[in-house]
Amino acid sequence: MILQKLEIELKSYGEYKGQYRGAAKFANEKGETTVVLLPEHCDAIFELCSDAILKQSAEIAKAMIMPIVVQKALENNQPNPINT
């Protein structure tokens, strides 16, 4: 079976409010099946992805902050920190 679709969402109401729930759809030439993902399954998936999530978050934060750092340096007549 090949994973066709993976969905995880944070529930905002009901029994699982504040927890992640999801579904994983698998298929092959003989058919398809969908597996319900409980909060503990979602937590395990996030744990597997945690290193990549942290790395991506750091890269995004740097990209968001760098223009501010450059602008401040230019305003204070300091060398552009990207070129140093």
C-alpha positions in Angstrom: 0.0 0.0 0.0 1.2 3.5 -0.8 0.4 6.5 1.3 -1.9 8.7 -0.8 -2.9 11.4 1.7 -2.0 12.4 5.3 -4.1 14.9 7.2 -3.6 16.1 10.7 -5.5 18.9 12.4 -5.8 20.5 15.8 -9.3 20.0 17.0 -11.0 23.2 18.3 -14.1 21.6 19.8 -15.5 18.3 21.1 -13.9 15.3 22.9 -10.5 15.9 21.4 -10.4 19.7 21.7 -6.8 21.0 21.9 -5.5 17.6 20.5 -4.4 16.6 17.1 -6.5 14.1 15.1 -6.1 12.9 11.6 -6.3 10.3 8.9 -4.0 8.5 6.6 -5.3 7.2 3.2 -3.4 4.2 1.6 -4.1 2.7 -1.7 -2.9 0.1 -4.2 -4.2 -1.6 -7.3 -6.6 -3.7 -5.1 -8.2 -0.8 -3.3 -7.8 1.8 -0.6 -8.2 2.1 3.1 -8.2 5.0 5.5 -6.7 4.8 9.0 -7.8 7.1 11.8 -5.0 8.8 13.6 -5.5 9.4 17.3 -3.6 12.0 19.3 -0.9 9.6 20.3 -0.4 8.7 16.6 -0.1 12.3 15.6 2.3 13.0 18.5 4.5 10.1 17.1 4.5 11.6 13.6 5.4 15.1 15.0 8.3 13.5 17.0 9.6 12.0 13.8 9.5 15.4 12.1 10.7 17.5 15.0 14.3 17.9 13.8 13.1 19.1 10.4 10.5 21.4 11.9 13.1 23.0 14.2 15.6 23.5 11.3 12.9 25.0 9.1 11.7 27.2 11.9 15.2 28.6 12.5 15.7 29.2 8.7 12.4 31.1 8.5 13.1 33.1 11.6 16.5 34.1 10.2 15.0 35.1 6.9 12.4 37.3 8.7 14.9 39.0 11.0 17.8 39.5 8.5 16.2 42.5 6.7 15.7 44.2 10.0 19.3 43.7 11.0 20.5 44.9 7.7 18.3 48.0 7.8 19.5 48.9 11.3 23.1 48.5 10.3 22.6 50.7 7.3 20.9 53.3 9.4 23.8 53.4 11.9 26.4 53.6 9.1 27.7 50.1 9.9 28.9 47.5 7.4 26.2 45.3 5.9 26.2 42.2 8.2 25.5 40.0 5.2 28.7 41.0 3.5 30.9 40.5 6.6 
